[in-house]
Amino acid sequence: MADRPTTLKAVPGNVNAAEGGFEKETLDALDRVYRFALQLTRDPCDCDDLVQDTFLRAYRSRHQYRLGTNCAAWLFTICHHLWIQKRQRERRITTWEESDLDEIAATRRFQSGAVDLSLRRVMELPEFDEVLRRALAVLPEIYRTPVIIIDVEDQTYVSAAGILDVPVGTVRSRLFRGRRLLQRELVAYAEDAGLISGRRRAYARPAS
């Protein structure tokens, strides 16, 4: 994992017992928030800024947090909302139509046995973490984010729905499509690496 920002050390001020507990819980989640922000921004500098903004917003909203609950999910929610606000300021966010995703999902069809075998082989590679990072980067953000929250950060569907501010059913739908697209990229990598037979193609590069 990339180094976390060194400028973020602690929430400011003298703290009482309650605020000391808040500081400990939030800082314990720092590495996870940084990893989440890096997946969203795909840029270390933007990631540092987003993490800083997230923890500043969290400190200002500390009265809304209940100690001992899911601090990571609470911070992910703040982080995601700040990122969406930034994106909205910079440009209009384009969403994918359902029909577009149906076409993408239909572009490659594999027998389930071949898919399972290829995925197992990819997961056994020493460089799997990097392969997964590249494959995630290719996914449209609307489908990448639920995969990161649930499959990478191990949050529940309910927590993911709160973070993304969408119904649980929408989370399930986006996660399903995101997993299918991720599987497609990993299988394509397996083909290109010669781990399984198939129509070879250049492995997709992350969108800039």
N, CA, C and O of each residue as an XYZ file, in Angstrom:
832
protein
N       0.844     -1.195      0.000
C       0.000      0.000      0.000
C       0.875      1.240      0.000
O       1.926      1.254      0.641
N       0.457      2.283     -0.711
C       1.207      3.535     -0.736
C       1.267      4.135      0.655
O       0.383      3.934      1.488
N       2.351      4.887      0.879
C       2.496      5.503      2.187
C       1.347      6.457      2.456
O       0.909      7.183      1.564
N       0.867      6.452      3.674
C      -0.210      7.359      4.033
C       0.359      8.753      4.245
O       1.565      8.891      4.452
N      -0.467      9.788      4.200
C       0.035     11.155      4.335
C       0.702     11.376      5.678
O       0.180     10.984      6.722
N       1.873     12.015      5.632
C       2.618     12.228      6.871
C       2.177     13.484      7.590
O       2.503     13.672      8.762
N       1.436     14.356      6.905
C       1.040     15.610      7.526
C      -0.133     15.447      8.469
O      -0.391     16.317      9.301
N      -0.847     14.335      8.344
C      -1.991     14.103      9.212
C      -1.526     13.308     10.422
O      -1.217     12.122     10.305
N      -1.474     13.939     11.561
C      -0.933     13.285     12.747
C      -1.990     13.071     13.817
O      -2.028     12.006     14.433
N      -2.835     14.040     14.051
C      -3.847     13.905     15.092
C      -4.843     15.032     14.946
O      -4.557     16.052     14.319
N      -6.021     14.843     15.530
C      -6.979     15.935     15.556
C      -6.463     16.984     16.517
O      -5.798     16.637     17.493
N      -6.747     18.267     16.277
C      -6.137     19.325     17.062
C      -6.755     19.505     18.430
O      -7.852     19.029     18.721
N      -6.007     20.213     19.256
C      -6.580     20.665     20.522
C      -6.341     19.719     21.675
O      -5.935     18.574     21.480
N      -6.596     20.207     22.886
C      -6.555     19.365     24.061
C      -7.838     18.558     24.105
O      -8.923     19.094     23.879
N      -7.720     17.276     24.393
C      -8.885     16.402     24.304
C      -9.233     15.853     25.673
O      -8.359     15.583     26.496
N     -10.547     15.692     25.901
C     -10.990     15.013     27.102
C     -11.086     13.530     26.800
O     -10.658     13.092     25.732
N     -11.638     12.748     27.719
C     -11.686     11.302     27.531
C     -12.475     10.918     26.291
O     -12.061     10.041     25.532
N     -13.635     11.586     26.080
C     -14.468     11.254     24.924
C     -13.747     11.589     23.629
O     -13.741     10.793     22.690
N     -13.129     12.790     23.579
C     -12.431     13.171     22.368
C     -11.170     12.339     22.172
O     -10.738     12.105     21.043
N     -10.582     11.894     23.283
C      -9.441     11.004     23.157
C      -9.836      9.693     22.511
O      -9.086      9.140     21.707
N     -11.020      9.188     22.863
C     -11.523      7.978     22.228
C     -11.822      8.202     20.764
O     -11.565      7.331     19.933
N     -12.367      9.373     20.440
C     -12.650      9.713     19.043
C     -11.358      9.762     18.244
O     -11.277      9.228     17.138
N     -10.340     10.414     18.819
C      -9.054     10.511     18.128
C      -8.472      9.127     17.864
O      -7.980      8.856     16.769
N      -8.525      8.259     18.857
C      -7.948      6.930     18.696
C      -8.680      6.152     17.609
O      -8.039      5.534     16.759
N     -10.015      6.172     17.622
C     -10.780      5.392     16.650
C     -10.575      5.911     15.233
O     -10.461      5.129     14.289
N     -10.529      7.218     15.090
C     -10.359      7.771     13.744
C      -8.948      7.515     13.215
O      -8.776      7.154     12.051
N      -7.949      7.698     14.061
C      -6.587      7.468     13.606
C      -6.314      5.987     13.366
O      -5.495      5.644     12.515
N      -6.980      5.113     14.096
C      -6.846      3.679     13.833
C      -7.350      3.323     12.439
O      -6.904      2.344     11.841
N      -8.284      4.126     11.923
C      -8.862      3.860     10.598
C      -8.135      4.603      9.487
O      -8.531      4.510      8.325
N      -7.088      5.331      9.819
C      -6.423      6.184      8.836
C      -5.926      5.413      7.621
O      -6.144      5.838      6.487
N      -5.262      4.285      7.845
C      -4.729      3.521      6.713
C      -5.842      3.060      5.779
O      -5.680      3.090      4.559
N      -6.969      2.636      6.342
C      -8.080      2.172      5.516
C      -8.702      3.330      4.738
O      -9.075      3.171      3.576
N      -8.810      4.478      5.371
C      -9.366      5.642      4.679
C      -8.434      6.081      3.560
O      -8.887      6.442      2.474
N      -7.141      6.052      3.823
C      -6.178      6.422      2.786
C      -6.268      5.469      1.600
O      -6.245      5.903      0.448
N      -6.369      4.167      1.879
C      -6.488      3.180      0.801
C      -7.765      3.406     -0.001
O      -7.758      3.321     -1.230
N      -8.859      3.695      0.698
C     -10.141      3.955      0.045
C     -10.042      5.214     -0.824
O     -10.494      5.215     -1.969
N      -9.453      6.277     -0.284
C      -9.322      7.531     -1.028
C      -8.430      7.350     -2.248
O      -8.686      7.942     -3.297
N      -7.395      6.544     -2.121
C      -6.500      6.319     -3.253
C      -7.208      5.570     -4.367
O      -6.959      5.827     -5.545
N      -8.088      4.644     -4.006
C      -8.869      3.940     -5.015
C      -9.837      4.889     -5.708
O     -10.104      4.736     -6.900
N     -10.361      5.861     -4.980
C     -11.283      6.821     -5.588
C     -10.545      7.784     -6.519
O     -10.974      8.008     -7.651
N      -9.444      8.346     -6.044
C      -8.767      9.406     -6.789
C      -7.788      8.872     -7.818
O      -7.604      9.466     -8.881
N      -7.154      7.737     -7.496
C      -6.102      7.148     -8.342
C      -4.944      8.117     -8.563
O      -4.248      8.051     -9.577
N      -4.751      9.006     -7.613
C      -3.653      9.963     -7.686
C      -3.196     10.261     -6.267
O      -4.000     10.710     -5.450
N      -1.916     10.022     -5.947
C      -1.444     10.205     -4.560
C      -1.640     11.613     -4.028
O      -1.995     11.785     -2.862
N      -1.418     12.625     -4.856
C      -1.585     14.007     -4.378
C      -3.044     14.313     -4.074
O      -3.359     14.880     -3.027
N      -3.942     13.934     -4.997
C      -5.368     14.132     -4.754
C      -5.830     13.319     -3.555
O      -6.692     13.749     -2.789
N      -5.241     12.134     -3.407
C      -5.588     11.276     -2.277
C      -5.212     11.952     -0.959
O      -6.009     11.961     -0.022
N      -4.017     12.511     -0.879
C      -3.591     13.197      0.342
C      -4.557     14.318      0.700
O      -4.946     14.477      1.857
N      -4.938     15.097     -0.318
C      -5.868     16.204     -0.071
C      -7.215     15.693      0.417
O      -7.809     16.256      1.337
N      -7.692     14.619     -0.210
C      -8.994     14.076      0.161
C      -8.981     13.522      1.582
O      -9.941     13.707      2.330
N      -7.903     12.847      1.954
C      -7.798     12.304      3.310
C      -7.753     13.436      4.333
O      -8.410     13.362      5.371
N      -6.985     14.475      4.045
C      -6.920     15.618      4.949
C      -8.310     16.231      5.128
O      -8.739     16.497      6.250
N      -9.007     16.451      4.013
C     -10.346     17.038      4.082
C     -11.307     16.133      4.844
O     -12.165     16.608      5.588
N     -11.154     14.834      4.653
C     -12.031     13.872      5.326
C     -11.872     13.955      6.838
O     -12.866     13.987      7.563
N     -10.639     13.990      7.318
C     -10.414     14.001      8.761
C     -10.742     15.363      9.376
O     -11.158     15.443     10.532
N     -10.556     16.419      8.610
C     -10.980     17.728      9.112
C     -12.495     17.794      9.235
O     -13.024     18.295     10.227
N     -13.193     17.283      8.220
C     -14.654     17.259      8.277
C     -15.123     16.349      9.415
O     -16.087     16.666     10.111
N     -14.443     15.228      9.598
C     -14.813     14.304     10.669
C     -14.640     14.978     12.031
O     -15.493     14.836     12.907
N     -13.547     15.705     12.210
C     -13.322     16.365     13.502
C     -14.395     17.406     13.784
O     -14.884     17.524     14.907
N     -14.754     18.163     12.745
C     -15.791     19.175     12.923
C     -17.156     18.546     13.206
O     -18.021     19.169     13.821
N     -17.339     17.307     12.751
C     -18.624     16.624     12.931
C     -18.545     15.554     14.016
O     -19.396     14.667     14.074
N     -17.529     15.632     14.874
C     -17.298     14.566     15.851
C     -18.472     14.370     16.796
O     -18.650     13.281     17.342
N     -19.276     15.411     16.998
C     -20.436     15.278     17.890
C     -21.486     14.336     17.302
O     -22.365     13.859     18.019
N     -21.393     14.068     15.988
C     -22.348     13.174     15.338
C     -21.923     11.712     15.418
O     -22.712     10.817     15.114
N     -20.687     11.470     15.823
C     -20.174     10.098     15.859
C     -20.342      9.493     17.245
O     -20.091     10.150     18.255
N     -20.768      8.240     17.281
C     -20.929      7.520     18.541
C     -19.765      6.553     18.702
O     -19.564      5.670     17.868
N     -19.002      6.720     19.770
C     -17.836      5.877     20.008
C     -18.217      4.403     20.031
O     -19.265      4.022     20.554
N     -17.341      3.584     19.453
C     -17.550      2.144     19.460
C     -18.362      1.622     18.299
O     -18.580      0.415     18.197
N     -18.817      2.502     17.416
C     -19.554      2.054     16.242
C     -18.568      1.874     15.085
O     -17.357      1.836     15.304
N     -19.078      1.763     13.863
C     -18.234      1.487     12.698
C     -17.577      2.779     12.222
O     -18.108      3.475     11.355
N     -16.429      3.089     12.790
C     -15.759      4.349     12.484
C     -15.303      4.389     11.033
O     -15.402      5.428     10.380
N     -14.803      3.266     10.525
C     -14.328      3.240      9.144
C     -15.455      3.577      8.179
O     -15.264      4.366      7.254
N     -16.635      2.982      8.388
C     -17.769      3.261      7.509
C     -18.171      4.728      7.579
O     -18.506      5.334      6.561
N     -18.136      5.296      8.780
C     -18.472      6.717      8.946
C     -17.483      7.591      8.178
O     -17.883      8.552      7.520
N     -16.209      7.264      8.260
C     -15.184      8.030      7.544
C     -15.278      7.801      6.042
O     -15.073      8.732      5.263
N     -15.586      6.569      5.623
C     -15.773      6.302      4.196
C     -16.910      7.158      3.640
O     -16.822      7.669      2.524
N     -17.976      7.310      4.425
C     -19.119      8.114      3.986
C     -18.694      9.560      3.754
O     -19.024     10.153      2.727
N     -17.966     10.117      4.704
C     -17.483     11.492      4.570
C     -16.560     11.612      3.360
O     -16.680     12.541      2.561
N     -15.646     10.667      3.241
C     -14.670     10.687      2.157
C     -15.359     10.622      0.802
O     -15.020     11.375     -0.110
N     -16.320      9.725      0.675
C     -17.015      9.564     -0.603
C     -17.817     10.815     -0.949
O     -17.804     11.266     -2.095
N     -18.512     11.373      0.036
C     -19.292     12.578     -0.219
C     -18.396     13.747     -0.648
O     -18.753     14.498     -1.556
N     -17.251     13.901     -0.009
C     -16.323     14.968     -0.385
C     -15.788     14.762     -1.800
O     -15.627     15.717     -2.560
N     -15.517     13.516     -2.140
C     -15.016     13.222     -3.484
C     -16.068     13.530     -4.542
O     -15.755     14.109     -5.582
N     -17.308     13.145     -4.281
C     -18.389     13.430     -5.231
C     -18.565     14.939     -5.381
O     -18.743     15.431     -6.495
N     -18.516     15.670     -4.286
C     -18.646     17.125     -4.352
C     -17.525     17.733     -5.190
O     -17.753     18.653     -5.976
N     -16.322     17.214     -5.017
C     -15.189     17.716     -5.800
C     -15.386     17.429     -7.276
O     -15.149     18.289     -8.124
N     -15.818     16.220     -7.576
C     -16.056     15.853     -8.976
C     -17.150     16.713     -9.587
O     -17.045     17.122    -10.744
N     -18.182     16.985     -8.833
C     -19.285     17.797     -9.345
C     -18.845     19.222     -9.617
O     -19.325     19.865    -10.550
N     -17.926     19.709     -8.794
C     -17.416     21.061     -9.028
C     -16.559     21.111    -10.287
O     -16.581     22.095    -11.025
N     -15.812     20.052    -10.521
C     -14.865     20.064    -11.636
C     -15.532     19.773    -12.980
O     -15.196     20.392    -13.990
N     -16.443     18.863    -12.991
C     -17.106     18.513    -14.241
C     -18.379     17.759    -13.953
O     -18.588     17.260    -12.847
N     -19.206     17.684    -14.935
C     -20.451     16.952    -14.800
C     -20.155     15.462    -14.788
O     -19.436     14.961    -15.653
N     -20.713     14.742    -13.795
C     -20.483     13.314    -13.679
C     -21.367     12.575    -14.681
O     -22.577     12.794    -14.734
N     -20.757     11.706    -15.466
C     -21.489     10.919    -16.452
C     -21.739      9.531    -15.899
O     -20.807      8.858    -15.459
N     -22.986      9.100    -15.917
C     -23.336      7.760    -15.470
C     -23.582      6.874    -16.672
O     -23.883      7.364    -17.760
N     -23.458      5.593    -16.485
C     -23.630      4.619    -17.556
C     -25.060      4.110    -17.556
O     -25.632      3.801    -16.511
N     -25.621      4.031    -18.755
C     -26.962      3.487    -18.877
C     -26.913      1.990    -18.692
O     -25.901      1.354    -18.984
N     -28.018      1.417    -18.200
C     -28.081     -0.021    -17.990
C     -27.795     -0.777    -19.286
O     -27.113     -1.801    -19.271
N     -28.319     -0.270    -20.415
C     -28.121     -0.965    -21.682
C     -26.645     -0.998    -22.067
O     -26.174     -1.973    -22.653
N     -25.906      0.083    -21.732
C     -24.482      0.110    -22.018
C     -23.760     -0.988    -21.255
O     -22.911     -1.686    -21.808
N     -24.104     -1.136    -19.976
C     -23.450     -2.178    -19.175
C     -23.831     -3.565    -19.654
O     -23.009     -4.480    -19.619
N     -25.060     -3.731    -20.099
C     -25.451     -5.030    -20.639
C     -24.592     -5.389    -21.843
O     -24.204     -6.544    -22.015
N     -24.295     -4.393    -22.678
C     -23.461     -4.655    -23.840
C     -22.042     -5.016    -23.424
O     -21.430     -5.930    -23.979
N     -21.524     -4.282    -22.433
C     -20.171     -4.568    -21.964
C     -20.088     -5.968    -21.373
O     -19.165     -6.727    -21.668
N     -21.072     -6.300    -20.527
C     -21.056     -7.614    -19.883
C     -21.207     -8.732    -20.897
O     -20.767     -9.857    -20.659
N     -21.827     -8.426    -22.023
C     -22.081     -9.462    -23.022
C     -20.935     -9.613    -24.010
O     -20.978    -10.505    -24.858
N     -19.908     -8.768    -23.927
C     -18.845     -8.821    -24.913
C     -17.963    -10.049    -24.765
O     -17.318    -10.484    -25.719
N     -17.939    -10.608    -23.550
C     -17.138    -11.820    -23.338
C     -17.979    -12.842    -22.610
O     -18.610    -12.527    -21.601
N     -17.993    -14.056    -23.107
C     -18.722    -15.144    -22.472
C     -17.749    -16.290    -22.231
O     -17.025    -16.700    -23.139
N     -17.734    -16.796    -21.024
C     -16.840    -17.882    -20.676
C     -17.629    -18.996    -19.988
O     -18.631    -18.750    -19.316
N     -17.156    -20.205    -20.172
C     -17.720    -21.290    -19.384
C     -17.280    -21.105    -17.941
O     -16.145    -20.707    -17.678
N     -18.187    -21.396    -16.998
C     -17.901    -21.108    -15.594
C     -16.649    -21.820    -15.110
O     -15.904    -21.264    -14.303
N     -16.397    -23.035    -15.580
C     -15.217    -23.768    -15.149
C     -13.939    -23.072    -15.556
O     -12.992    -22.989    -14.774
N     -13.907    -22.568    -16.789
C     -12.724    -21.869    -17.277
C     -12.505    -20.575    -16.505
O     -11.369    -20.225    -16.186
N     -13.583    -19.868    -16.207
C     -13.484    -18.631    -15.453
C     -12.940    -18.897    -14.063
O     -12.020    -18.214    -13.614
N     -13.500    -19.886    -13.374
C     -13.038    -20.204    -12.026
C     -11.564    -20.579    -12.027
O     -10.814    -20.156    -11.148
N     -11.142    -21.377    -13.019
C      -9.750    -21.800    -13.090
C      -8.834    -20.611    -13.338
O      -7.789    -20.486    -12.699
N      -9.221    -19.737    -14.260
C      -8.372    -18.596    -14.581
C      -8.256    -17.646    -13.391
O      -7.173    -17.128    -13.119
N      -9.361    -17.413    -12.682
C      -9.329    -16.529    -11.530
C      -8.453    -17.092    -10.421
O      -7.718    -16.357     -9.763
N      -8.539    -18.408    -10.218
C      -7.689    -19.021     -9.194
C      -6.214    -18.836     -9.544
O      -5.389    -18.553     -8.675
N      -5.897    -18.999    -10.822
C      -4.504    -18.857    -11.240
C      -4.021    -17.419    -11.085
O      -2.890    -17.185    -10.661
N      -4.864    -16.468    -11.423
C      -4.490    -15.072    -11.258
C      -4.285    -14.742     -9.785
O      -3.327    -14.053     -9.435
N      -5.175    -15.226     -8.914
C      -5.084    -14.934     -7.487
C      -3.835    -15.539     -6.846
O      -3.392    -15.085     -5.791
N      -3.271    -16.563     -7.486
C      -2.069    -17.195     -6.953
C      -0.792    -16.481     -7.377
O       0.293    -16.808     -6.894
N      -0.914    -15.512     -8.273
C       0.267    -14.808     -8.749
C       0.874    -13.932     -7.650
O       0.134    -13.334     -6.868
N       2.194    -13.847     -7.577
C       2.825    -12.964     -6.576
C       2.425    -11.504     -6.765
O       2.358    -10.744     -5.799
N       2.159    -11.112     -8.013
C       1.819     -9.718     -8.297
C       0.315     -9.476     -8.302
O      -0.154     -8.505     -8.895
N      -0.454    -10.366     -7.635
C      -1.917    -10.249     -7.707
C      -2.434     -8.901     -7.199
O      -3.372     -8.350     -7.775
N      -1.843     -8.363     -6.136
C      -2.317     -7.081     -5.599
C      -2.252     -5.991     -6.663
O      -3.172     -5.181     -6.786
N      -1.168     -5.972     -7.429
C      -1.027     -4.974     -8.484
C      -2.004     -5.257     -9.631
O      -2.578     -4.330    -10.202
N      -2.187     -6.528     -9.962
C      -3.149     -6.898    -11.007
C      -4.552     -6.452    -10.608
O      -5.291     -5.901    -11.424
N      -4.913     -6.694     -9.353
C      -6.232     -6.292     -8.870
C      -6.380     -4.777     -8.892
O      -7.430     -4.264     -9.280
N      -5.345     -4.059     -8.482
C      -5.413     -2.599     -8.485
C      -5.646     -2.076     -9.895
O      -6.460     -1.174    -10.093
N      -4.943     -2.629    -10.872
C      -5.100     -2.193    -12.256
C      -6.483     -2.553    -12.791
O      -7.101     -1.768    -13.510
N      -6.962     -3.734    -12.438
C      -8.282     -4.146    -12.914
C      -9.377     -3.265    -12.327
O     -10.321     -2.896    -13.025
N      -9.254     -2.925    -11.045
C     -10.233     -2.040    -10.415
C     -10.219     -0.660    -11.060
O     -11.265     -0.035    -11.231
N      -9.030     -0.192    -11.415
C      -8.915      1.146    -11.990
C      -9.631      1.263    -13.327
O     -10.033      2.358    -13.720
N      -9.795      0.147    -14.028
C     -10.459      0.154    -15.332
C     -11.968      0.315    -15.193
O     -12.617      0.833    -16.102
N     -12.534     -0.121    -14.072
C     -13.986     -0.114    -13.917
C     -14.529      1.309    -13.838
O     -13.865      2.195    -13.299
N     -15.733      1.538    -14.371
C     -16.402      2.828    -14.150
C     -16.588      3.063    -12.650
O     -16.869      2.129    -11.899
N     -16.432      4.286    -12.233
C     -16.459      4.592    -10.799
C     -17.746      4.131    -10.129
O     -17.719      3.692     -8.979
N     -18.868      4.223    -10.827
C     -20.153      3.877    -10.223
C     -20.202      2.400     -9.820
O     -20.948      2.030     -8.914
N     -19.412      1.557    -10.488
C     -19.358      0.126    -10.157
C     -18.102     -0.225     -9.364
O     -18.100     -1.187     -8.596
N     -17.037      0.551     -9.547
C     -15.801      0.284     -8.815
C     -15.966      0.528     -7.319
O     -15.488     -0.257     -6.500
N     -16.647      1.622     -6.966
C     -16.733      2.002     -5.557
C     -17.439      0.959     -4.693
O     -16.929      0.648     -3.617
N     -18.587      0.398     -5.102
C     -19.197     -0.652     -4.270
C     -18.301     -1.872     -4.107
O     -18.280     -2.480     -3.036
N     -17.555     -2.244     -5.155
C     -16.635     -3.375     -5.049
C     -15.562     -3.093     -4.005
O     -15.223     -3.965     -3.206
N     -15.027     -1.872     -4.014
C     -13.997     -1.510     -3.039
C     -14.561     -1.541     -1.618
O     -13.945     -2.095     -0.707
N     -15.741     -0.938     -1.440
C     -16.312     -0.836     -0.103
C     -16.630     -2.210      0.474
O     -16.333     -2.476      1.639
N     -17.231     -3.083     -0.328
C     -17.707     -4.369      0.182
C     -16.644     -5.460      0.092
O     -16.409     -6.172      1.068
N     -15.997     -5.602     -1.069
C     -15.069     -6.712     -1.264
C     -13.660     -6.414     -0.771
O     -12.954     -7.322     -0.333
N     -13.242     -5.155     -0.838
C     -11.893     -4.805     -0.382
C     -11.907     -4.371      1.079
O     -11.079     -4.816      1.873
N     -12.860     -3.492      1.434
C     -12.903     -2.955      2.795
C     -13.819     -3.752      3.723
O     -13.931     -3.428      4.905
N     -14.469     -4.781      3.205
C     -15.241     -5.720      4.023
C     -16.382     -5.049      4.795
O     -16.638     -5.386      5.951
N     -17.064     -4.099      4.148
C     -18.229     -3.472      4.755
C     -19.497     -4.223      4.331
O     -19.494     -4.933      3.326
N     -20.570     -4.064      5.093
C     -21.831     -4.723      4.776
C     -22.571     -3.953      3.693
O     -22.215     -2.823      3.358
N     -23.621     -4.594      3.145
C     -24.456     -3.919      2.155
C     -25.104     -2.677      2.768
O     -25.206     -1.638      2.116
N     -25.535     -2.791      4.009
C     -26.182     -1.659      4.669
C     -25.197     -0.517      4.848
O     -25.535      0.640      4.595
N     -23.978     -0.829      5.283
C     -22.963      0.215      5.436
C     -22.645      0.859      4.089
O     -22.516      2.079      3.993
N     -22.519      0.035      3.055
C     -22.227      0.563      1.721
C     -23.346      1.481      1.236
O     -23.085      2.515      0.621
N     -24.586      1.101      1.516
C     -25.725      1.932      1.121
C     -25.661      3.285      1.815
O     -25.968      4.310      1.207
N     -25.261      3.295      3.093
C     -25.124      4.551      3.811
C     -23.987      5.396      3.277
O     -24.117      6.614      3.159
N     -22.875      4.760      2.954
C     -21.722      5.482      2.426
C     -22.051      6.130      1.081
O     -21.697      7.282      0.830
N     -22.727      5.376      0.228
C     -23.041      5.849     -1.123
C     -24.338      6.631     -1.193
O     -24.631      7.268     -2.205
N     -25.127      6.584     -0.103
C     -26.405      7.290     -0.045
C     -27.366      6.804     -1.136
O     -28.008      7.595     -1.828
N     -27.439      5.482     -1.261
C     -28.354      4.860     -2.214
C     -29.035      3.679     -1.514
O     -28.544      3.227     -0.480
N     -30.156      3.166     -2.049
C     -30.802      2.010     -1.441
C     -29.920      0.763     -1.507
O     -29.036      0.659     -2.357
N     -30.172     -0.173     -0.602
C     -29.407     -1.419     -0.575
C     -29.547     -2.163     -1.898
O     -28.583     -2.753     -2.386
N     -30.748     -2.137     -2.481
C     -30.950     -2.810     -3.759
C     -30.057     -2.254     -4.852
O     -29.575     -3.004     -5.702
N     -29.831     -0.950     -4.837
C     -28.935     -0.331     -5.813
C     -27.504     -0.777     -5.583
O     -26.760     -1.016     -6.535
N     -27.115     -0.889     -4.308
C     -25.775     -1.385     -3.988
C     -25.591     -2.789     -4.536
O     -24.571     -3.087     -5.157
N     -26.573     -3.652     -4.308
C     -26.479     -5.035     -4.789
C     -26.356     -5.084     -6.309
O     -25.560     -5.855     -6.846
N     -27.141     -4.265     -6.997
C     -27.110     -4.255     -8.458
C     -25.763     -3.773     -8.979
O     -25.183     -4.377     -9.881
N     -25.272     -2.680     -8.403
C     -23.985     -2.140     -8.855
C     -22.840     -3.081     -8.511
O     -21.897     -3.231     -9.288
N     -22.925     -3.713     -7.348
C     -21.885     -4.655     -6.947
C     -21.850     -5.845     -7.894
O     -20.776     -6.287     -8.303
N     -23.021     -6.362     -8.243
C     -23.091     -7.498     -9.162
C     -22.428     -7.152    -10.490
O     -21.618     -7.918    -11.012
N     -22.781     -5.992    -11.025
C     -22.209     -5.575    -12.305
C     -20.717     -5.282    -12.169
O     -19.930     -5.604    -13.059
N     -20.337     -4.673    -11.055
C     -18.925     -4.389    -10.843
C     -18.102     -5.659    -10.752
O     -17.004     -5.729    -11.305
N     -18.620     -6.666    -10.058
C     -17.907     -7.941     -9.947
C     -17.777     -8.613    -11.304
O     -16.740     -9.200    -11.613
N     -18.830     -8.531    -12.118
C     -18.774     -9.120    -13.448
C     -17.709     -8.438    -14.306
O     -16.944     -9.105    -15.002
N     -17.663     -7.111    -14.252
C     -16.670     -6.377    -15.027
C     -15.260     -6.643    -14.513
O     -14.318     -6.758    -15.297
N     -15.117     -6.740    -13.188
C     -13.816     -7.051    -12.609
C     -13.368     -8.440    -13.027
O     -12.207     -8.648    -13.379
N     -14.293     -9.386    -12.985
C     -13.985    -10.755    -13.424
C     -13.521    -10.747    -14.871
O     -12.569    -11.444    -15.222
N     -14.182     -9.969    -15.707
C     -13.813     -9.884    -17.120
C     -12.372     -9.410    -17.276
O     -11.618     -9.954    -18.083
N     -11.989     -8.389    -16.495
C     -10.629     -7.861    -16.592
C      -9.594     -8.864    -16.089
O      -8.518     -8.997    -16.672
N      -9.922     -9.569    -15.004
C      -8.974    -10.541    -14.461
C      -8.798    -11.736    -15.400
O      -7.695    -12.259    -15.553
N      -9.888    -12.156    -16.019
C      -9.796    -13.258    -16.974
C      -9.000    -12.826    -18.200
O      -8.204    -13.599    -18.733
N      -9.215    -11.593    -18.648
C      -8.448    -11.076    -19.778
C      -6.954    -11.052    -19.449
O      -6.117    -11.366    -20.295
N      -6.633    -10.675    -18.211
C      -5.235    -10.683    -17.793
C      -4.685    -12.108    -17.832
O      -3.558    -12.331    -18.275
N      -5.482    -13.066    -17.368
C      -5.045    -14.467    -17.370
C      -4.770    -14.946    -18.790
O      -3.816    -15.685    -19.027
N      -5.601    -14.526    -19.726
C      -5.383    -14.892    -21.126
C      -4.094    -14.268    -21.647
O      -3.274    -14.948    -22.264
N      -3.917    -12.966    -21.395
C      -2.735    -12.270    -21.889
C      -1.452    -12.829    -21.279
O      -0.399    -12.836    -21.917
N      -1.555    -13.298    -20.033
C      -0.387    -13.858    -19.352
C      -0.138    -15.315    -19.733
O       0.835    -15.925    -19.290
N      -1.031    -15.867    -20.562
C      -0.870    -17.246    -20.983
C      -1.274    -18.269    -19.941
O      -0.908    -19.440    -20.044
N      -2.039    -17.828    -18.919
C      -2.465    -18.754    -17.873
C      -3.602    -19.644    -18.351
O      -3.753    -20.772    -17.883
N      -4.398    -19.139    -19.278
C      -5.464    -19.928    -19.894
C      -5.466    -19.607    -21.384
O      -4.921    -18.589    -21.811
N      -6.085    -20.487    -22.171
C      -6.185    -20.237    -23.598
C      -7.362    -19.332    -23.868
O      -8.335    -19.321    -23.114
N      -7.277    -18.578    -24.937
C      -8.375    -17.695    -25.296
C      -7.900    -16.640    -26.251
O      -6.717    -16.585    -26.587
N      -8.806    -15.803    -26.691
C      -8.462    -14.730    -27.614
C      -7.686    -13.677    -26.849
O      -8.226    -13.029    -25.952
N      -6.425    -13.505    -27.199
C      -5.554    -12.606    -26.451
C      -5.792    -11.168    -26.878
O      -6.098    -10.892    -28.038
N      -5.648    -10.271    -25.939
C      -5.714     -8.848    -26.239
C      -4.809     -8.132    -25.274
O      -4.451     -8.674    -24.228
N      -4.441     -6.929    -25.612
C      -3.609     -6.138    -24.699
C      -4.414     -5.833    -23.465
O      -5.575     -5.433    -23.555
N      -3.803     -6.020    -22.307
C      -4.509     -5.768    -21.057
C      -4.874     -4.311    -20.959
O      -4.045     -3.444    -21.235
N      -6.116     -4.020    -20.566
C      -6.605     -2.645    -20.537
C      -5.818     -1.808    -19.545
O      -5.467     -2.268    -18.458
N      -5.549     -0.584    -19.935
C      -4.878      0.346    -19.028
C      -5.912      1.188    -18.299
O      -6.977      1.479    -18.843
N      -5.601      1.579    -17.070
C      -6.539      2.423    -16.325
C      -6.840      3.694    -17.089
O      -5.963      4.291    -17.712
N      -8.125      4.103    -17.027
C      -8.507      5.362    -17.660
C      -7.864      6.505    -16.917
O      -7.761      6.474    -15.691
N      -7.433      7.510    -17.641
C      -6.788      8.665    -16.998
C      -7.828      9.564    -16.375
O      -7.485     10.589    -15.787
